[in-house]
């Protein structure tokens, strides 16, 4: 449907300006408005992310009223093998699949029977392996979505603050779509992620400080004339960007035969992925595409950056920021924007938020690789490690169908398992082979 963009505002926190909020009609499919998660105030679609009434976060509100359940199911199943099969449920034009995009999604849902035996899971254990995306992380989903909003609002530069994976996804998507890119990262990221972000030819800028420092800088830039024409995927395009995470929920349920899993274990950085997975599950229920039944969502953090886990265990509703100190740098956000909403979802669904040490992260990376042949980055080590810990504590029910997310490729975080190497070095003869105990 055609809608109007938001009116111009002078509030720099929203990042809208007259060049990109001129009232021109844009086509973002079933997206009807932006709605505040706190007070419910609605505004027209535009490059804004904060409510003008209460400064709460804005998210997409949809009009799905015209959909027939079975017709929608057939349309989805006949769609492309990427996230655009769900275009009827996303803020994108109907012809999105014809536009230059990296087209992520429809990644493997691996039935992890070997890992299940190791962990004592009897109800079915699955790993949603998003390392199969174009730049080998789930961030391709959210960036693919954001770039369609950037097109609609007439931005010419794509940007972000990133812990690494998002920088690479923005660089790749911008190159494919013909945008300029300029992304900002902490200066001390893993070298593999720096190279992968830089190779696409965009501008990559290191900021002295951690991710929260980078994010604050980007918020300043977006309100400055120097940032005019820039679409920051996780700032002024955040309501659209975040919707890409819903496609994980859609795919999991479709790949399970249009069934809800009983339990999901999701890593927490900003918390947006977890909250949008929950939103996606609720939308599938509302549309009648899956049977309504209880499900539990568990959040996973590294101990060295665990503000949400700390708040959950203390029974708090407010998340107190922490200074990150963990090898799981893709999750090292000390002041997670969606932290309070993660707490709400974990408590509402009967889940929990837990954390693991860096040593447990490394052990879990090796466990997943050894049992299922999946080499996860540190974030995947966090989710597998937390799953193991929750089962041992009797919090996660091993008799129920459980899905664990791996959001990135282990080749990006080789330093975490740098001690892994040769079993033996032998001379090129059988005697040496036998002496090494390999026969």
Helices and strands as residue ranges (DSSP letters): E 2-4, E 25-27, E 31-36, E 42-43, E 58-62, H 69-77, G 83-89, G 96-98, E 109-111, H 113-119, E 125-129, G 130-132, H 139-153, E 157-162, H 165-177, E 180-186, H 191-198, E 203-207, H 211-222, G 225-227, E 230-232, H 238-242, G 243-245, H 246-255, E 263-267, H 272-286, E 296-302, H 307-314, G 329-331, H 339-349, E 353-356, H 358-372, H 378-392, E 402-406, G 410-417, H 430-435
